[in-house]
Amino acid sequence: MHVNKVHSVTTIGRVAKDLGEDEDWLSDVATGMDPEDGLIWVYGVGEDGVMAFTDFGIETLMELIRMYKENPGLLRR
């Protein structure tokens, strides 16, 4: 039986604040991520979905940030 081992996630707003990055830019960077990469969507009553990340997702996102900063042409702001 599969047991979900994710016990918490962090919203993109919090990740942006913690990393000192623009939230809209991070959203563009994370667009290509999948659940297997640690990206999930959180929905509430009357709200649009909010992008959130597992700890693994934050690590993946940080690697993507590094990659896009080294090669800005890969992602057009």
N, C-alpha and C positions, 0 to 999 in steps of 0.2 A: 504494500500500500504506500502511495506517495504521500509524504508529509511536507507541507509547506514550511520551510525553515526561515522565511523572511518574517522578522518580528517587528520591523518598523521601516518606514520610508521617509524621505525628506523631499519637500516640495521644491520645485525649481526656483521659487523666490528665495527660499532659505539658502539653497546651494549657491545661487548668484551672489547673495550677500556674503556668505562665508568665503567664496573664492574671489570676491571683488570684481565680478564680471557683470556685464549688462544682461538682464534677464531675457530680453528679446533675442539677443545674439546667441545666448546659450540655447534657447529654444530652436533656433536655426541649426545650431551645431548638433543638437540631439535628435533632429528630425529623422535621421536614418537609423536610429537605435530601435531595437526590438525588445520585447520582454526578456528574451534570453540574454540581452545586454544589460539588464537591470533597470529598464524603463517601464513604468506602469502609469496608468491614468487613474486618478481618484475622482469620484463623482459624489456630489452631495445633492440634497434636495434643492431644486431650483437653481443649480449652478451648472456652468459649463465644466467640463473636465479640467483637472489640474494635473500637469505633468509632475511626476515624482520619481525618485530614484532610490533603489536599494543601495547599500554600501558598495556593492560590486558595480552598480550603475554609476555611482559617483566616480569611482576609479576609472571606469570606461570613459566617462565624460571628460575627465581630466586628461586622459590620453588624447582624446579627440581635440580638446582645446589646444594642447601642445602641438598637435599635427597641423591644425588650421592656423595657428600663429606662426609656425615655421613656413607655411605655404599659404599665404593669405588668398591667393587666387583660387584655391580649392572651394572656398565658400565666399560668395559675394554678399556683403552686408547690405 
